Amino acid sequence: MEKKLYRSRYDKKLAGVCGGLAQYLNMDPTVVRLVWFLITLFAGAGLLAYIICALVIPEEPAEIV
């Protein structure tokens, strides 16, 4: 089964980008959020990248129970 990148439906603070990226990379979401914040703070492009990711990356499909 191939791995796909989705915005997280459940582990999200804003749009679920960091939660989905953390799940895809098998990392702690807090670490991903911290790195993204530091990129935004020092490089300035993090906010624009987050907005683009929120628009481009599809939301995680709902689980059928």
C-alpha positions in Angstrom: 0.0 0.0 0.0 1.4 3.4 -1.0 1.7 6.2 1.5 -0.2 9.4 0.7 0.0 12.8 2.2 -3.2 14.2 3.6 -4.1 17.1 5.9 -5.1 15.6 9.2 -8.8 15.5 10.0 -8.3 14.9 13.7 -4.8 16.2 14.7 -5.1 19.8 13.6 -4.7 23.2 15.1 -5.5 25.3 12.0 -5.9 23.4 8.7 -4.3 20.0 9.6 -1.2 20.5 7.5 1.4 19.9 10.3 -0.6 17.0 11.7 -0.8 15.3 8.3 2.8 15.9 7.5 3.8 14.4 10.9 1.7 11.4 10.2 3.2 11.0 6.7 6.8 11.3 8.1 6.0 9.2 11.2 7.0 12.0 13.6 5.6 13.8 16.6 3.2 16.6 15.4 4.6 19.0 18.0 8.1 18.7 16.4 6.7 19.4 12.9 4.8 22.4 14.3 7.9 23.8 16.0 10.0 23.4 12.9 7.3 25.0 10.8 7.1 27.9 13.3 10.9 28.4 13.2 10.9 28.4 9.4 8.2 31.0 9.4 9.9 33.1 12.1 13.4 33.1 10.5 12.8 32.6 6.8 9.4 34.2 6.4 8.2 31.9 3.8 6.6 29.4 6.2 3.2 31.2 6.4 2.9 31.3 2.6 3.9 27.7 2.3 1.4 26.7 5.0 -1.4 28.5 3.1 -0.4 26.8 -0.2 -0.2 23.4 1.5 -3.7 23.9 3.1 -5.1 24.6 -0.3 -3.3 21.9 -2.3 -3.1 18.9 0.1 -6.4 17.0 0.3 -8.1 16.4 3.6 -7.8 12.9 5.1 -10.7 10.7 4.0 -13.3 10.0 6.7 -13.1 6.5 8.0 -16.1 4.3 7.3 -17.2 2.5 10.5 
